[in-house]
Every structure is written in C-alpha cells, then in structure tokens.
Amino acid sequence: MSVLLDATIKVSVIVLLALAATALLRRRSSAVRHWLLAAAIACAGASPLLGLVMPSWRVDMGAIPVSRDRGSPAPARGDRLDQVRPAGGGARTAIAAPSADSDRRVGVPDILFATWIAGMATALSALVIGLLRLRRLASRCDPVLEGSWARLAQDVARRYGLRRAPLLLHSRHPSILVTWGWRQPKVVLPAAAPAWSEDRIGIVLGHELAHIQRHDWLLQIAAEAVRCVYWFNPLLWIGCRRLRQESEQACDDAVLRGGVDGRAYAEHLLDLARALRAHRGAWLPAAAIARPSTLERRVHAMLNAHANREPVTRAAALAVTVACLSLTASLAGLEAFAQARFATLSGTVVDDSGGLLVNATLVLTHPLTNAKHEVRTSQSGTFEFPGLPAGDYAFEARQIGFEDLKDQVSLGVGESLQKNVTLRVGSVQETIAAVDGPCDPAQGGCVPPEGRRAARPGIRPCPNPAIGGCVGPPIKLKDVRPAYPPVLKDTGLEGTVFIEGLIGVDGRMKNMRVTVSPRQEFERAALAAVGEWEFQPTTLNGQAIETRINVSVAFAPPR
C-alpha cells in the first residue's frame, strides 16, 4: 500500500499543479491549456516508472508499517509455538504461528488493496466495453464515399494538412456523432446527417477533423487509462474532464480560425445539441461535438471576440513538455512514505532457561548483494535492524558459549517483523586415543582402564542472576580410556569411532549412540570406556543442564 500511496501523492501534485497552471493561463488559447493538461497527465502516469531510475529523496510523512509478529515470548491464547531447528546448528528459533482464527482476519491494508483492485478493474472494464461498443457501432455503419460529406471532408483534410481524409461512417442511430481512432480515424455520423446543409457539414467536419489533426482521441484515452488506475483520486476526474473541455474548445477555435462566424457556429452547435440530446445514446469513449456539459462555456468562448484562438506552436509544446518532465523527474524519486518502504527486524535473544543474552551478535546478509547488517543485543537482550530494504536475508545469531543460529528471514515492503531467538548452550567436543599398551602416566598422561577421579569443584556463581548467558562448562571428574581390543592386536587395524551423547544433570553419560564405527570391536571398547565418564554437569545461570557431547576415539595398533 505504501507504493500506491507514494504514487498517488506524486500524481496528485503533478495534476494539481497542472490545473493551477491552466487557471493562470486562462488568457492563453485552449490549445495551450489542453497540451499542458495532456502532458501533465501523461507524465503523472509515467511517474512510478521514472521512480525506478531517478535518485530518491524522502519526506517523512509517517510510516504505515505492516506488522508481523514471530516468536513472541508469550504467545496469545489460541496461538501455537513452533520450535524450528535450522540446518547445521542446534539453536532453535521460537516462531509464533497464528492460529486458524487469526489467519482469517483481514486487516485494513488488505481491504484497501482489494477495494483499489476492484475499482480499477471496474473502471478499466467500462473503458474496454466502450471501445468494443465503438467497434461494433462502426461495423454496422455504411461508409460515405461520395456526396457533400466526402467532398468537404477532402477539402478540410487538405486545409488541416492531413495525409488523407478520415473514414466517414453513416450510422442508423439518431444521436451518434463522434470521432475516434488513431491509425485510421473514423467519424461516425448520425442518421439525419445526409439532410444537413453544406454550412453545417463544413462546421461539423472542421470540428471533427481538428480532433484528428490534434490527436485528441489518443490523448484522451491515455488520460482515461491513468484515471482508471487512480479512480479514487478526484484530481484525475477533474483533470480528465478539463482535458475534454479544452479539447472541444480548441477544435472550436480551429473552426473559427477558418472564417466561420462565431454567432452562426453557436447556432448550429445549439441546434445539434437539441437534436442529438433528444435521442441520448450510451456513453462512448470518443470526442463528441455536442456534449451538453461543455456547451455553455464553449458558446461563451465563441461569442468572445477577444478570445485567444491560436494553436499551440512547436516551441510552446516543447516548453510545456520539458516543464512537465522536469517536474515529474524531480518528484519521481520522492518517497513520502519512506519509512513504510523499508522493513524493520527486531526481537529478543534468550538462552534455554529464558535468560536474556546481552551483547549477542546478530547478522543479516543479503545473498544477492552480500550487504551485511550487524547489531548486538542491548542490556535488555533486545535487538533491532531498522531501515532494511525488502527481500530475503540470511540470519545469524552468535554468542560465546552457545551454538550459532543460522536461519532465513523474508522481509516485505514496510513490514515490521519480530523474531525472538533462543540459543542453545554449545556442545562438548572430546578427542581421545585408545590405550595401546601398559599404562605409564609419566608418558603421555595415559589413564588406566579403571579410570581416574578428580576432585569435584564448587559451582561457579553467576555475577548477575537477572541476566542470562552465565554458562559453567562441564568438568570431567572420572576419565576412562578404552584399550585397543586384544583380538585385533595382530591385525594392525586402526580407525576412529565417533560417539554422540548427553552429559546428564547428574554428570553421567546417557543416550550414547555411535555415528561412525570401522569395527564392532572398536565400537564396544569405546562405548564401554566413555560410558564410565563422570562430569560436574554444565550449569546455565546456576542450574545444572544437560549438554550434548561429541567424542571421537582413535584406535591404533600397539607399538
């Protein structure tokens, strides 16, 4: 929605300034005012595309963020708390997933977006239906190839510098008198047109072919398309209406410049309006000479002998176009809702016991640009990444004594995402070698098979019980080394056994399993020895916890 709001502000500013400029140019000709409005509406429609290439500048008008809460420490009743374990690490991220009831909630931005889509679809459908109605109408008309209409059309076309006269179509409808088309313009005449006088035919053709010379139909359709997109913006409705008015009046000026008396022109126009209005037809997206809504202003202009009726010159058209493009280019980079364009990621980092982790490192990396954003948690364990461009990021959380967390984060435009992270205490790594002969503690620190016990030290106190992350590493109290299996002594075999397990809260080994074993004899010897180990357990914030341990036991033949 923020993108649409930004575009609406740009379009509104451009159209509003154009309307104000036409008011200041009321003493200039209608042709100049029409070109100004057409250029402004065209530039307004193109402003979102220019915004992609123009440098941005911001006006902070407040953010309208889209909030999404993941990992709330205390999820609302009815929400479920999913534990996700990322690949390559033991840390886990608490993600509060909305319940089925909350999934069905529709926010205000969703309603506004759906309303905009529905309105735009309706407006575009009406425009398309009108164009199809024009095509169907033309297919039912008879071409006018001879007579007064054809002869005068050739004369007016030559006077206006047109390469060829438009296609004249005689309709059976009593109220249709419109001009439309681009490559092959068409003038659709009403049923009574063959009975008109040559004076009226000349006036009508002078007006309709002026539309063709000025490309009014194409400009009006483009403006209507922009209005369909911004159907909710009243300035576009006003701008399109004024564009039609200035178009009709500019064509009137073209007729009057041809030597037609203003009073006579006004009388013909009023007669046509009365005749055509008596048989009002359906709306058509085409220029109509006798549109009732513009008659009063046009008749007043026709009777004004001092009105400026000059056409727009190339120099004036170029100056107006350059001015509109310059204004649009300067506004194209405007980010009025700049805060809403950028996302924010925030949250809290805690340990397994719920204690806050202070000074933990959080890193976001954009995989395409390799841009890195790094922050650290505050004294309250919170972090925040403000002003992030929307996209997918690699997320990493690190703290000494804990396993790294690696995850993926997707941020939408204007999204405020909360991600609360729980880090696990790191695992213990042990690497030992099997005893390959008589044990001599003086050489290499060999530990006999019956083991060796150490004194149990006291639990290390935590300096600040209110803050988490106080990890007391495990201390081995009883160490037993496996012996090389005697049955393999003469084979010369060697290998390494890898064992995963837990150091329980009582300090004893539990849940051991072998992940890699070259021989069953090595496996049995390693499990028998490691199973006898005893530890002072790992502590977290003064409380004993279970700790994962990875042990590698290397077996080599006796020397």
N, C-alpha and C positions, 0 to 999 in steps of 0.2 A: 504493500500500500504506500510505503514511503516514496517509491519510484513514481507512482501515479500522482502523489501529492506534489512532488518536485516538478513534474512535467506540467501539472495544472497551473502551478504558480508561474512558470515561465510563459506558458501560453496566455495566461490572463494578463500578465504585464505587457506582452507584445501587442495583443489585441486592444487592450485599454489605451495604450499609447497611440495606436493607430487611429482609434475612434476619436481621441482627443485631437490628434493632428488634423483629421478631416474637418472637425469643428473649426479649427483655426484657419483652415484653407477654404472656408465657405465662399470666399470671393474668387477662388480659382475654379476652373472648369470641372464638371462632373467626371470627365475622363481622367484627370489627375487624381481626384479623390478615389475613383474606382481602382486605378492602378495601385495606389497606396494601400488600400484595403486588401486587394488581392495578394500583393507581395507580402504584406504583414501576416495574413492567414497562412499563406504557403510556408513562410519562414517559421511561424509558430508550430505548424505541423511537423516541420523537419527538425525542430529544436532538440527533441530527445536523441536523434541520430547524431547531431553535432556534438551533443554532450559526451559522446563516446570518444571523441578525438580532441576536444578542447580541454585545456588545463582547467582544473576545478578550483573554485573558491567558495567559501562557506559563509552562510548567515545562520547563526544558531537560533532557530525558531522553536527549539524544544524537540525532544525525541518522542517518538511514539513506538516504543520497543514492543516486540513480541516476546513475551516471557515464556520460558520453558524450564521447568524445574526438574532436574535429575539428581537423585541422590540426596534428598532431604533427610537429615539425621532422624527426624521424627515424622515419617510419612503420615498423611492424613488417613483417617479411618476409611477403609474401603480400598486403599492403595496396597499394592504388593511390593515387596522389596526384593529385587532380583540380585543375586550375587554373581558377577561376571568375572571369570578368571582369564586374563589376557594370555595369549600365547607367549611363551618364553619367560614367564615370570610367575611368582607365587602371589603377587599382590592382587588384591581384588578391589573392584570398584562397586560401591553401592549405588544402584540406579533405581530411583523410584519410578516405576511404570504406572501410568494412570490405569485406573480400573475401567471396566466396561462402561460404567455410568459416565465417568469423566470423559471417555473417548467420544461420547455422543454430544458433548457440549460444543456449541458453536459460538465463537467469540465475535465481538463487534467487527474486527477487521475482516473475518470471513464473510459476514453478512454484507458489509460494504463492497467487498470484492465481487461477490455473487451478484449484487444489485447492479454494479457497474457493467459486468459482463452481459447481464440480461438486457439492460438498457441499450448498450452498444449493439447487441445482436438485433434488437427490435428496430433501432434506427437504421442500421445497415440493410436489414430486410426490407424496410419500407422504401429505401433508395433503390435497391435492386428490383423490387416489384415495379416501381415507377419506370425504370429503364426497360424492363420487359414489356410493360404496357405500351411504351412508346414504340418498341419494335413491332408489337402486334398491331398497333394502330397503323404504322407505316405499311405493313404487309397487306392491309385491307384497303389501302388508298390507291387511286388511279393517278399515274404520272401525268403532269401537264406539260406537253411538248410543243404546243403551238397556241396561237391566240395572243391576246394582250398581255396576259401574265408572262408567258415565255419571252415575248419580245422585250417587255420592260425589264424583266429580270436580267437579260443580257446587257441592256443599257446601263442599269445600276451597277452590275458587276464590273463593267469596264470603268465606270466612274470611280469606284472604290479600289480599283487595282487588283481585283480578284482574278485568279487564273481562269476560273470557269464559274459559271452561274451555279447556284445550288440546285438540288433536285426538288422540284415543286410537286407536291402531292395533294391531290384533291380528296378530302375526306367527306364521308356522308354525315359526319357529326356536325350539328349546327353551331357548336361553341368552341371548336378546336382551332386555334391559330397560334402555333408555336414553332420555334426554330430549335433544332438540336443536331447533334452530330459533330464529328471532328474531321476525319479524312474525307468523308462525303457528306457535307452538311445537307440538311433537309428542312424545308419549310412546309409545314402541314397547314393546308387552307381549309376553312370551314365550308359547309355545303353551299352557302349562298355566295361564295367568292366569285363565281363566273359572272354574276349580275352586277358587280360593283363597277363604278365609274373608273376611268383611267386615272383621274386625280387621286382617288382613294387607293387604287392599286399601286401607283407610284409612291405614295406615302408609306403604305404598308411594306412594300419591298425595300424602300430606302431604310426603314427602321430595322427590318429583319436581317438584311444583308450587312447592316452595320454591326449587328451581333456577330456575324460570321467573320467580318474583317477584324474585329477586336478579340476574337477567340473567347467570347464571353461564356459560352456554354461549358467549355472545358474548365475555365477558371471557377465557374460556379459549382460544377460537380466536384472539383478538388476541395473547395471550401466546405461543401456539404459532407464530404467524407471526413474531414477534420472535425466537423461538428458532431458527426455520428460517434466518433471516438470520445469526445468530450461533451457528450449530450447533456450532462448535468451542469455545464458551465453556461450561465446566462449570457456572458460576454460573447460567446461563439454564436449564439442565436441572434443577438443584436448585430454582430459583425456580418453574418450571412444575409440578414435582412437588408442592412445598409448596402451591402455589395450588390444585391439585386436592384435596389432603388437607384444607386449610382449608375449601374449598367443601363437601365432603361432610360434614365435621363441623358446619359452620354449618347445613346443612339438617337434620342430626340434631337439633341444638338447637331448630330450629323445630318439629320433630315433638314433641319432649319438652315444649316450652312449651305445646303443645296439650293436655296432660294425659295423654299416653301414659306408662305406666310404663317406666322405663329397663331393668329386667330383661326385661320382656316384649318390648320393642323389640330388645334384643340377641339374644334367642332367635329372633325372626323373621328378623333380619338374618343370623344364622349359618345358619339353615335355607335361606334364599335363596341364600347363598353356596355352600353344598354342592350345592344343586340346579342352580344355573347353572354352577358350575365343572365339573360332570360332563360338560357339553356346551360346552366352551370354543369360542367363535367367533373370527372375525377381529377385529383391532383396529378400533375406530370412534372418530372424534373427537366423542364425546358423553359426557355425565355418566352414570355407572353407579352404582346404589345399592350393589351388592355387589362392588365391586372388591377382590380379595383383598389387594392390597398395603396397603390402608388399614384393614383390619378390626381388627387388634389395638389400634391407637391409638384407633379410634372406639368400640370396645366398652369400653375402659378409661374413656373420657370419659363414656359413657352411664351407667356404674355409679358415677361420682363424683358424689355428691350435692351437693358444694360447688363444682362447676364453674360458671363464669360462662357463661350461655347467652343473654345479652341480645343483641338485634340491634344493628347499628350505627345510631346516631342520625344525623340530618342534620348536626348540629353536629360530631360526631366525623368523619363522612365528609368534611365541608368542611375541617376542620382537617388531616386526613391528606392530602387533595388539595393544599391550599395548601403544606404542608410539602414534599411531593414535587416540586411545581412549582418551589418556591424553590430546592431543591437542584439540580434539573435545570437551571434557568436559570443558576445560578452555575457549573455545570460545563460548560454548553453552549459557552461561549467558551474553554474550556481547549484549549490547543494543546500537548499533552505532547510531541509530536514537531515543535515549531515550526520547528526548523531544516530538517527534512525537507520542510516545506510550501513553503519558499522555495528558489528556484533560485540558482545561482551561475554567473557567466560569467567566465572567466579566460583568459589566454593571453599571447602574446609578440608584439611588433611588431618586425619587422626590415626592412632595406632589401633591394634587389635582390641585393646581394652577401652577404646573410646577416648583416650587421652589426646589432647591437641599436640600436634607436632609443629614446633617452632623452627623457623629457618630452613624448612624443607625447600628443595629446589623443584620448580615446575617449569617445563619447557614445552613450547608449541612450535612445531616445524611445518611449514607449508611444503608439501612434497614436490610441487611444480617449480616454485621459485627458490626453495631452500632458505627462505626467510625464517629466522628464529626469533622467538619472543621468550624471554626468561624472566621469571619473577621468583620471589621467595615468600614463604608464609610469614605472616606477622606474629606478634606475641599472642594473638588470639587464635592462631592456627589457620587464618583465612588468607586467600589469595584472590587476585583479580587481574585479568587481561582485558583492558579496555581498548576500544577503537580498533577491533580486528576486522579486516575485510572478510566477507563471507567466503566460505569454502570448506574443504576437508583438511584437517590437520592431524599430524602425528603428535600424540600427547605423551609426556613422560614425567614421572614424579620420582624424586630421589631423596634419600635421607640416609646418613651414615648409620649402619647397624640394621638397616631394613632392605628388603629386596626392592629393586626398581620396578616401577609400574610402567607398562607400555600399552597404549590404547589408541583408538582413533576417535576423533571428535569432528562432527559436522556442524557448522555454524551457518545459519541462514541470515539473510539481509535483515538488519535491525533486531536480531534475536538476542535475548539476554538468557544465557544458559548457565545453570548452576550444576556443578559436578563435584560431589563430595566423595573424597577418596580415602580408602582405608589401606594402609601399608602394613604388610606382614614383617615380622622380625626375620632377619636373614637366616639362612640355613648354615649349619656347621659343616666344614669340609675337613676330612681326616684322610691322610695318606700314610700307610704303614707298609713295612716289609715283613714277610714271614721269617721266623727263626729257622736258620738252616743248619744249626749245629749246636754244640754245647754252649750254654749261655755264659757270657763273661761281661758283667755290667761295666767293667773298665774299658771295654772296646765297643764303641758304638751305642752305648746305652741300651743294650739288649734287655728285654723284660721277660722273665721266665714265664712258662705257660700257666703257672698258678697265679700269676698276676702280682701287681704292686699297688699298695694303697697309699694315698696321700691324705694329709690332714684336711678336714672339712673347714674351709674358711667361713667367716660370717657373711651374711647378705649385705651387699653394698647399699647404703642408704641413698635415696634419691634427693637431690638438692631442693627440688620444688615439686612437692606432690601434686600441685594443681596443674602442672604441665606434663604431658605425656612424653614418650620417647626415651624414658630412662631405662636402658637395657643393661642388664647384668649378664655377661656371656657365661655359658656353661664352663665348669671347671672339672676336668676329669679326675676322679678320685681313685678309681681302680682301672688299671690298664693291663690287658692280657694280649699277648702277641700269639698268633697261630704258628704252629710248627709246620715245616714242609712235610707233606704226607710220606711216611716211610715207604709205602708201597710204590711210590713213584721215584724213589731216590736214585735208582739205576737208570731211569728213562731219560734224564736230562731235560725234562719238560719244564717250561716256565709259562707264566701267564698272570693276568690280573683279574681279580674278582671285584665287581662293583656292587655295593650294597646301599639301599635306601632304607631309612627307618626313622623312628622318632625317639627323642630323649624325653621321657615322661616327666610329669611334675614330681615324681619320686626319685628322679635321676637315673632310672633304669632304662635299658634299651627295650623298645617294643615295636611291633608292626614291621619287623625287618623283612625285606624281600631282596632277592638277588636280581639285578637287572642284566648283568653280563657275567658269564662264567665259562672259562675254557674247559674245565673238567669238574665232574661232580666231586672228586676228592678235594680239589681246591675249595669248592663251594662249602662242603661240610666243615672243613677246617676253619674257614673264615667265619662262618656263622657261629660256630662253637666258641671261638675266641671273642668276637665282637659282642656276642650276646652276654658275656660276662662283664662288660664295661659298666662302670657306675660313674655318675656325674653329680656335681652340685647343679641342680637344674637352672636353666635360663630364667631370669626374672625380668618382668616388664612392669615398671612403676611399682616395684617392691613385691610383686606377686609372681609365684612360680608359674611358668607356662610350658607347654610342650614345644619342642623345637625339632624341625626336620634336620636330619644329618645324612650326609653322603660320605661313604667310606670306600676307599679303594685299597685293596690288599694285594701287594705284589708278591708273587711266588717265584723263586729262582732255585735251581738245583743246588744242593750242598757243594761247597768248595772243597 
